[in-house]
Amino acid sequence: MDLKTKIEQHKATVGVIGLGYVGLPLAVEFGRVGFNVIGIDVDRKKVSSINAGKNYIADVDDQMLKKLVHTRKLKASGDYRALKGCDAALICVPTPFTATKDPDISYIISATKDIARYLHKEMLVVLISTTYPETTTKVVRPILEKTGLKAGKDFYLAFSPERIDPGNKKFGIANTPTVVGGLTPRCGELAGLLYRQIINQVVMVSSPSAAEMTKLLENIFRSVNIALVNELACLCERMEGVDIWEVVDAAATKPYGYMPFYPGPGLGGHCIPIDPYYLAWKAKEYDFHTDFIELAAETNENMPYHVVDKVISALSDIGLAASRSRVLVLGVAFKKDIDDTRSSPAIKVIELLRPKVKSLIYNDPWVPKFSEHGMSLNSVPLTQKLLRSVDCVLITTNHSEYDLKMIVKNSKLVVDTRNATKGIKSPKIVKIGRKQ
Ligand SMILES: NC(=O)c1ccc[n+]([C@@H]2O[C@H](COP(=O)([O-])OP(=O)(O)OC[C@H]3O[C@@H](n4cnc5c(N)ncnc54)[C@H](O)[C@@H]3O)[C@@H](O)[C@H]2O)c1
């Protein structure tokens, strides 16, 4: 049976490399529609957790995962030999940056080298990890072709960026269109066909590089627009009677040509703070400086520092010195209602603020503890007594669980970086984006 027929009849075995926020939901979705799925991860804990039917990603349905493992539709392994029987290998490994903000594609290289050992005729390899244009053609392809097999002829190669939005209840895998760029039309056709089995709409572009650039454009668009509104938020703090939150809401009533972005304590997550740097780095190879990207990064990366200044001056305004104040931070996940703390601006704020205050504790119903930047902190239970005992409550993530009326009522001072206290009027509330 050829690959096309195997895909159409859901008889292909799909290998998913990297079982994190992107890979596991994808593996489960392919399993759900009837494919045999083999997940490969270097993290043994993840492998044993899956094989025990235990889910660790909030967006994945616990019961579905259990059922797929129980019926042997989904298996996990730490050994790439499991790829031998796979018809497709989807690469979903991390793409972080280095300390100097250069792309670190070592995970892609390592995974591709391991795939190459088991690459066989008619196999489809799709790179999903976000990366700079030409990674698929100039990094992945040569590694795979070292085997002697030719891309587009003996095996198929494509890039298809992931658009998952953790915690989004409206848009999941099936109803979020995906973009696919194949090395050859046949590569694109097969990758698109595979995706069409789990995604309603597949958008074909002419090359892997076009698909890589599409993903970067989407994320850079967010970064630049968030930077714009962060800049305006800082301006509004100097003006009389201009509240950025009110302004953004008012502008959002325009039915065309405008899309609201909100200020905040900075960027977070695996994508928006990192991906723009991938393109900025690549552009230099072409003697090109991506000024918008650099300016946006600078503006957004300044926000945690701005928040720290805001807390210190808000304390001072009520007659308290930061060095003698106790601060409670609410929310360390990088956005509401998720447990992901990667590149969270809240953690950056904590790192900067902690040495300047008498004590700093945090609460996050989604994150019981975290260890980052040399800090190891545990979430404290959020009680009225605790709120009354601290000098300042700093809201860095607006989780739905937070009872804001209760929080404001029992606090001396609330510094709100998310407009979580929208609609509550109190002189105790200090917000970024408006003059006090
Ligand atoms: N998380 C998101 O919301 C999101 C959205 C869109 C795109 N992306 C992109 O998708 C990619 C993956 O992101 P993620 O959030 O799933 O990361 P993650 O860290 O949650 O998961 C990656 C997994 O890959 C595993 N891994 C690392 N090296 C490996 C190797 N050589 N072989 C097998 N497994 C390996 C890790 O152990 C980990 O479990 C990144 O490029 C990211 O930018 C992420």
The ligand as a Gaussian input file, in Angstrom:
#p B3LYP/6-31G(d) Opt

LIG

0 1
 N        3.718000      25.719000      23.278000
 C        3.114000      26.416000      22.337000
 O        2.103000      27.044000      22.587000
 C        3.618000      26.417000      20.895000
 C        2.773000      26.922000      19.909000
 C        3.196000      26.920000      18.603000
 C        4.468000      26.451000      18.294000
 N        5.293000      25.986000      19.294000
 C        6.591000      25.488000      18.896000
 O        6.576000      24.065000      18.925000
 C        7.847000      23.550000      19.336000
 C        7.680000      22.673000      20.560000
 O        7.172000      23.463000      21.614000
 P        6.522000      22.836000      22.910000
 O        5.848000      23.964000      23.599000
 O        5.728000      21.611000      22.594000
 O        7.845000      22.406000      23.706000
 P        7.930000      21.414000      24.956000
 O        9.192000      21.737000      25.653000
 O        6.646000      21.441000      25.717000
 O        8.038000      19.981000      24.296000
 C        9.137000      19.560000      23.557000
 C        9.424000      18.103000      23.886000
 O       10.490000      17.651000      23.050000
 C       11.284000      16.751000      23.809000
 N       12.578000      16.617000      23.161000
 C       13.637000      17.451000      23.193000
 N       14.629000      16.982000      22.416000
 C       14.190000      15.832000      21.877000
 C       14.749000      14.881000      20.977000
 N       15.960000      15.047000      20.467000
 N       14.013000      13.803000      20.656000
 C       12.775000      13.621000      21.171000
 N       12.198000      14.476000      22.020000
 C       12.878000      15.575000      22.356000
 C       11.310000      17.383000      25.201000
 O       11.654000      16.434000      26.183000
 C        9.875000      17.883000      25.330000
 O        9.030000      16.926000      25.926000
 C        8.718000      24.778000      19.560000
 O        9.414000      25.053000      18.374000
 C        7.721000      25.882000      19.801000
 O        8.227000      27.154000      19.451000
 C        4.879000      25.947000      20.571000

